Amino acid sequence: MNAPTNPAAGSTAPVARYALWLVLLAAAGTFALTMGVRQTMGLFLSAVNTSTGLGIGSISLAFAFGQLWWGLTQPFAGAVADRIGAGRVIVIGVLLIVVGTVITPLMTSTAGLIFAIGVLAAGGAGMAGPSVLMAATTRLVPAHRRGLATGIVNAGGSFGQFAMAPIALGLTAAFGWAGAMQGLGLLVLLALPAVFILKGNSKAIAAAAAAASGRKALTAREAIGQALATPSYRYLSLGFLVCGFHVAFLATHLPGVVAACGLPPEIGGWSLAIIGLFNIVGSLGMGWAVGRWRMKSLLSLLYAVRGAAVLAFLLAPKTPAVMLIFAAVMGVTYLSTVPPTAGLVAKMFGPANMAMLFGVAMLAHQVGGFLGAYLGGAVFQATGNYDIVWYIDIALAVGAALINLPIREAPVARPVLGAAAV
């Protein structure tokens, strides 16, 4: 990695300790493990229902709460990582994922599933998730490589989904669903060595940037207040909410959609794997594109493509080939929203509070995730199909495509040092 340049410009981290490839391997590998395990939990939904007899609606509530809690943890995890370091936050997150996933098969009530899946495992995945990992990457790589770097990290999560789905199917065939789920949880321990690469915080960046620019270094409360008062940040977060709705619905209910179409259950596993595989392509492509085109335009395009693809899927015959092609198209857009969203947050507010402010945007994402996961189960239980949710998803995709267009891609000014309060 090149030596850092002027920190006042926010161009690189203050200390370049490791080679670029090592930073990306640590962040992308951690995201592959945490996201891969989390995104394959939908494969166990039917087995959990058969084992507990709680009903799809009740189990969907546990998964939906996990979506929400994953988002709720990220602003706080990001704020702590910005101040005391990403390494400690990641360690706690990994351990919580392991505990929550291992004890899930032992839960026999809705409250127990909410605690294991929704609080422990999802909270741990939020702590060792994208807000902390993207911010650590942004802190440790040069500014001109941040777009591609965040794309690579995001692709790591996609690779995890691609790899974990067939692993989950193989473990289930060998050890049953409970042993498979527990085995996936233990795999997350492989992320612990990454802590030594990603440790550190952004306080030095904030102090250097404030001193060089004559602008005030904001406290966490001030940074959140400024972000929420910025219309472009609100538009960005609302669009990201729609992304969460779509992603959580697919991750939780795509195997159920496959079953409702009368297709073999293996198609559900391979559909999730293909989403992960093609999202690698989408994430890397988007990481390359954010340095060449307007990020808000790329986001609008992604949401528009999603809406069109869902509409085409509803009109097409439900064959294995159609399902896998649909999964591939969805995969290209699945989490490709993350690099431009993270890039816009960094561009508007700089790296000093990046983990926390991206975490707030992720909270909006997961509010949508809660709705997508829960409504999917509730609608299916009430109607016997998912049609209503698909139509809601199309309408939301159109809205998200439109709401990203007014975003201003420019740094938001901070108060001048020593300036009197107004």
N, C-alpha and C positions, 0 to 999 in steps of 0.2 A: 504494500500500500504506500502511496506517496506521502511525504511529510505534509502535515496539515498547513493550510494557508490561514489567512486572516480570520480569526474566530468571530470577529465582529460581524462579518458578512454571513455568518452561519454556514460557511462553506464546508467545513469538515469538523470532526471531533477534535478536542484539544490535545488528545494524546492518541497517536496511531500505534496501538500496541501489537496488533496482529495483522497478518496478511488478509486481504479482502476475502479470498476464498475461504479462509478459516472462519471468519465472522459469518459469512453466508451459510456455511455448512452447519455451524452451531445453531443459528436462528432457524434456518429452514428445517433442519433435522428435528429440533424441538417441536416446531409447529406440525411437522409430519406426524409425530407420535401423538401429540395432544389432540389435534384435529382428526387424525385418522381414527383413533379410538372413539372419539365423540360422535363422528359422523356415521359410524357403522352401528350405533346402538339401535337404530330403527330396525335392523335385521332381527333383533331379539324381541320386538314388540309382541308378535304373535305368541312366541314361546312363553314370555312373561304372563300374558293373558291366560294361556292354557294352564300354567302352573298355579297362578293365584286365583283365577276366576273372577277378577275384579272388573272386567269389561274394558273394551277398547277406550271408551271415554275417560274412565278413571286413570288408566295408564297413560293416555295422551296428556292428561293434566300434569302428571309427574314429568314427562318429557318437556311439556310446555313451560313448566316452572323452571326447568333446567335452562331453557333458552333465555328466559328473563333473568335468572340469577347469573348466568354467564355474562350477560351484559352489565348487570348491576355491579359486579365485582371489578369490572375493568377500569372505570374512572378512579376508583380508590386504589386499585393495584398500580395503576399508572402513576398516580400522585405519589405513592410510597416509593415506587421505582425511581421517579424523577429526583427524589430527595435522598434516599438511603441506598439505592442501587438495585439494578434489575436481578442480580444473582440471587439474593435472598428471597425475593418475591417468587422467582421461578422454582426454587427448591420447595418452598411451601406448597406451591401450586401442584407440582408433580406428586408430592406425597398425598395430597388430598384426592387427586384423581385416582391413585392406586387404591386408597382406602375405600372411596365411594364405589368404585367399580367392583372391587372384590366382595363387598358386603351386599351388593344389589341382589344377587340370587337368594340371599337369606331373608329378604324382606317379603312379607305376606300381606301388607296393608298398603293403602294408598299413601298414608302418612309416611310409612317406612320407605316407599319408593321415592317420594318427594325428597326425603332426607338424603338418601343414598345417591340417587341420580341427579336430583334438582339442586341440592345444597352442596354436598361434598364434591362429587365428580365434576359437576358443572362449574362450581366456584373455583376449583383447582384449575380447570381448563381455562377459565377466565384470567386467573393470575399468571398462568404460563401461556397466555394466548397472544393474539395479534397486537393489542395496544402496547404491551411491554416489549414484545419481540420486534415490532416495527420501529418503536422508538429507540431501542438499543441499536438496531441496524442503522437508523438515521444518524445516531450519535457517532457511530464508529466508521462510517464510510464517507468519502468525499461527496460534496453536494452534486457534482455532475454525474455521479453514479447512483444516486439515491433512487431514481425511478426504476432503473433496472434491478437494483438490489431489493427493493420492496416487492417487485414482481417475482423475483427468485424465491424470496421468503414465502410469499403467498403460494407459489407453486409447490413449495414443500408441504403445505397443508393439503393441497390437492393430491400430491403423490401419496401422502399418508392415507387418504381416503381410498385411492386406487389400490394400494397395497394391502390395506387392512381388510377390505371387504372379502377378497378371496381367502385371506388368512382366517377370518372369522368363520367362513363357511367350512374350511378344512378342519379347524379346531372343533367346530360343532359336530361334524361327522365323526371325529375321533373321540371327543370327550363329553359331548352333550352341550347344550346351550349354556349351562351354568359354568362348566369348566372353561368353555371358550371365552365367556365374558371375563372371568377372572384372569385367564391367561393374557388377554388383551390389556387388562389393567396393569399387570406386572411388566409388560413390555415398555410402558411409559418410563420406567426407571432408567432406561437407556438414555434419557435426555439429561440426566444429572451432570455428565462431564461438560456439557455446553455452558454450564454456569460459570466455569472458570474463564471462558472467552467473553461472555456477555456481561459480566459483572461491571459495576460502575454506575454513575448517575450523571445527570446533565447540569449539576450546579455550577461546575467550572465553565461550561458553555454560556450559561446565563450571565454569570458574573463578568466574563470577558466581553461578551456582546454588549452588555449594559455600559461597561466602562468605555469601550471604544466608540459606541454610537451616541453616548450621552442620553440614552433612554433608560427609563426605570425598569429594573428587573421585577416582574410581577409576582405577587404571591399566588398561591393556588386559587384562592377565592377570587382575586382580581382577574386572573387569567380566565377562569370559568365565566365570570361576569362579563368580561369583554367579548368572549366568544359568543355567549348567548345573546348579546346585544348586536351582534353582527348578522345582518340578514343572510349573507351568503353562507354562513356557517349553519344557520337554521335550515335553509333550503337543502344544503348538503345532507344534513342529518335526517330530514324528512325523506329524502330519496333513499337514504341508507336504511330507513325503517322498512321500506318496500322490499329492499334486497333481503332483509331478514325474514320477512313474511314468506318470500318465495323459497329461500334456501332451507328454512326450517320445515316447511311443508314437504318439500321433496325428501329431505334427509329422514324425516320421521315416517312419512306415509307412502313413499314411492313403492316399497314392497307391497303395501296394501293396495295401491293402484294396480300393480301388476296382477295381484290375486283377483281383484274385482274385474279385470279384463279377461279372466280365465286362462292366464298364462302360467307356466311352471314357476315355482318359487325361485329357481336358480336365475331366472331372468331378472328378478329383483336385485339379487346380489350383484350380478354382472352389470346391471344398469347403474347402480351406485358406483361400482368400480370404473365404469366408463365415464361417468360424470367427473370423477377424480382425475382420470387420465387426461381427458380433454380440457379440464380446467388448468392443467399444467401448461398446455399450449396457450390457452387464453391468458393466463397470468403472465407468462413470459412475454407474449405478444403485447399485452397491455403495459408491462413494465418498460418495454422498448418504445411503445407509442407515446407514453406520457411525456417523454422528452422531445417530442416532435409535433404534437398537436395539442389543442386546448383540452385540458382534463375534463372540464364540464361537458364539452361536446362528446367526448368519448363515453362519459357516463350516460348521457342522453341516448346515445346509440345503443349501448348495452341494454338499457331498460326497454327500448323500443323493440330490439331483436327478441328479447324474452317474451314480450306480449305477443308478437307475431308467431313465435314458435309454439306457444301454448295453444293459440287459436288453431294453428295447422294441425297440432296433435289431436285436438278435440274433433276435428273434421275427418281425420284419417282413420282407416281401419286399424283395429288394435291387434297387430301381429307382433311376433318377437322382433322382426326386423325394424318395424316402425318404432317400437319401444326403445330399441338400442340406438337408432338414429336420433330420436328425440333426446335421449340421455346425452348423446354426444353434443348436440346443439346446446342443450342446457349447460353442459360442462364447460363449453367455451366461455359462457357468460356467468357461470355460477358464482365464483368469488373473484372474478376479474374486476369487480367494482372496488376492491380493496386498494390496489396501487394508486389509482387516481384519487380516491377519497383520502388516503393517507398523504398523498402528495399535495392535495389542496390544503389540508390542515397544516402541513409543514410550511407551505408557501405563505399562507395567511398569517401564521402565528410563530413560525420559527421552531427550532428543535427544543427550546428550553422546557416547555411544558407539553411536549408532543405526546408523551405516553398518556397523560391525563386527558388532554383534549380529544385525542383520537379515541380514548376510552369512553368519553361522553358520547361521541358519535356512535361507538359500538353499542352503547346502552340503547340508543334509539333503534339501532339495527335489531337488538334482541327483544325490544318491545314488539316489533314486527314479528320476530321469531316466535314469541309466546303466542301471538294471535294465529300464526300459520300452523304451528304444531297443535294447538288446542282446537281451533276451528275445524281442522282436518278430521280429527277424531269425532268431534261433536256432530258435524254435518253428516259424516258417514253413518254414525250410530242412529241419527234421526231419519236419514233418507235412503240409506243403503248404497250411496254412491258419493263421488267427490265433485260432481259437476258444478255445484254452487261455488265451491272454493276456487275451481279453475276460472270461473267467470269473474270472481272478485280479483283474482290474481291478474287477469288481463287488464281490468280497469285500473288497478294500482300501478301496473307497469307503464301504462300510458301517462298517468299522473306523474310518476317519477321521471319519465323522459322529459316532460314539460317543465317540471319545477327546477331541474338542474340548469336550464338555459339562462336564467337571470344571474347566476353566480358570477361574482367578480373575482378574477384570478390575480390578486394583488396583495402584498403584505399589508396587514392592519397596523396602523401606527400605534406605538406605545407612548405613555406619558413621558415628557422630558424630565430628566433627573433634576430635583430641586424645584420643580414647578409647583406652584401653590395649587391646592385643591380648589376646584371650581364648584 
